[in-house]
Amino acid sequence: MKRGIPSATICSTRFVPVGRKFAQALGVSDLPIIEVHDEVGHDSPDELRKVAQVVADAVPDILRKYQNRNVSGQRMREEELIETLDVDAGTDLSMRVSERFLQENWSDGLPVVPPTEDRVQAMLDTVATPPDEVLGVLHPRGGIATVRKVAVCAVMAGCLPKHFPIVVAAVRALGTPQFKMHSVQSSAHPHSPFILVNGPAGIEAGLSSGHDCTPKGWQANLVICRAVRLVTINMAGLKNVIASHTQGHLGRIMDCVRENEEESPWEPYHTEQGYARDASTVTAFPGEPPHLVDDRGSNTAQSMLTTFARVIANGGNRSMFGNTQQIVLFAPEHAQYVASQGFSKDDVREFLYEVARVPLHEFPKNNLDSLSVWHKKLFANVSEHVTVPAVRRKEDFKIIVHGGIGPHSLYMPGSLSSKPVTVPVESKR
Amino acid sequence: MSKVRVLTPVVAVKDNMESAQALNVDRLGASAVRVGFLDNTKPNTNQLLSLVGGLLIDRGLAASTYAADKTDSPASNPASHGATEAVFKRLSQNADVVLTGLGN
């Protein structure tokens, strides 16, 4: 439509409200939508012919609407840009601000710290980046994420000033084209930014990398992640449709950790991305909620890594259907054992590339249609015993050491389109 | 009661229509139009759009149909990605109206 061609889109009933929201966000609020029933993706040829009749029946009316200029393609009216609110002072200020922000869909439902000018300024004072610098345009909403507005979200989340340089870096990562925030927000596939911090900035911010690092007691892990979440709600999300994930993402509010560099036998993640060991970085990964990799009995590295491969590779894993980056969070105990057997990180990647595979016959037959174009090209007309790798290249396994004592690692399937992005943490010092 | 000023997280939104072209509806007055289809690769979409094309031609609404898809997308799951410039260009050249699918 924005290319000047009259257009209409076909949506199943469940997707119509989301389709309208996205059309609005893209500036074409009056895009005609033809509604079809929800099971259309599974319809038999006979059923599909009936759906085609519904669509064809709708076309004359759409053409008439365009001819009569009842569909304009005009830009939607912009929302009022409210910069400040004056709120009654008093002991329950925080509660009143929280309630008002929730009414306006600016919050996540938890109480917020009122973002007063002095609190926001304290955040801004920690970074050299000017307050009006744009860290990114966050899609699908297209919100312009300035440092100042990100500072407002950081205050709301309960961040301390020392946390802010990490929040800034995280938002910068989300705003890069490679991260494809639009896809992370608009796909039904439940995945969300997982924030990894490397280097001294994470220690200075008080981020935990170790045992039980996500519940109480680790303020930095929680509030930094919440700040990023509030940024996505206010700048990337659409009103009342924050994301279209089928279930949302159960770990979303706690997905910020520091790599356990102290106990890792391998080089830290950020040095693999070309940064100096003493540099501080934030990496945003598009990840599903984590899966447990439990291994407490292996007595060879190969056996232990096979456990990892079994968790990763199965025919029901959505991330097997496209070209993804698979995120593997080794518990220190697992990493140290594998390394003690002479396995470098690259050896681990090589092993997982060879072993984390699924024979074609283990994909449910009717799901094969969902394989990526690349998979279809490579695996068309081959024996059903041919195996499909979990990643296209071994480098697509992202190896991180994380957590405390115990034989429990985590695996986080990646996105089919968004890629991890690493950026430096900048601060005034 | 005195007031406290708080800042809001409300942001300006990038104007998504800044490079939008004016809608060209002139050709829609013709007795039959060229209908383009953009298949986002969701299951059954290709088949559905083909059937719709056949019906529109049978009913005399479409003079011709032109099918495009997102298989040239760099993403392995192109459904949630915009089409490439090459696809838009081909649709602009070959269609007076475009049906896209499938939101599902």
Interface residues (C-beta under 8 A of the other chain):
Chain A: M1 K2 R3 G4 I5 P6 S7 A8 T9 I10 C11 S12 R14 F15 V16 V18 G19 A25 L26 G27 V28 I33 I34 V36 D38 V40 G41 H42 D43 P45 L48 R49 V51 A52 Q53 V55 A56 V59 P60 I62 L63 Y66 Q67 R69 V71 S72 G73 Q74 R75 E78 E79 L81 I82 E83 T84 L85 D86 V87 D88 A89 G90 L93 V97 F101 E104 W106 P114 P115 T116 E117 V120 V137 R141 G142 G143 I144 A145 T146 R148 K149 V152 C153 M156 K180 H182 S183 S186 S187 H189 L230 V231 N234 M235 F321 G322 N323 T324 D369 S370 S372 V373 W374 H375 L416 S417
Chain B: M1 S2 K3 V4 R5 V6 L7 T8 P9 V10 V11 A12 V13 K14 D15 N16 M17 S19 A20 Q21 A22 L23 N24 V25 L28 G29 V33 V35 G36 T41 K42 P43 N44 Q47 L48 L51 V52 G54 L55 L56 R59 L61 T71 S73 A75 S76 N77 P78 A79 S80 H81 F88 L91 S92 A95 D96 V97 V98 L99 T100 G101 L102 G103 N104
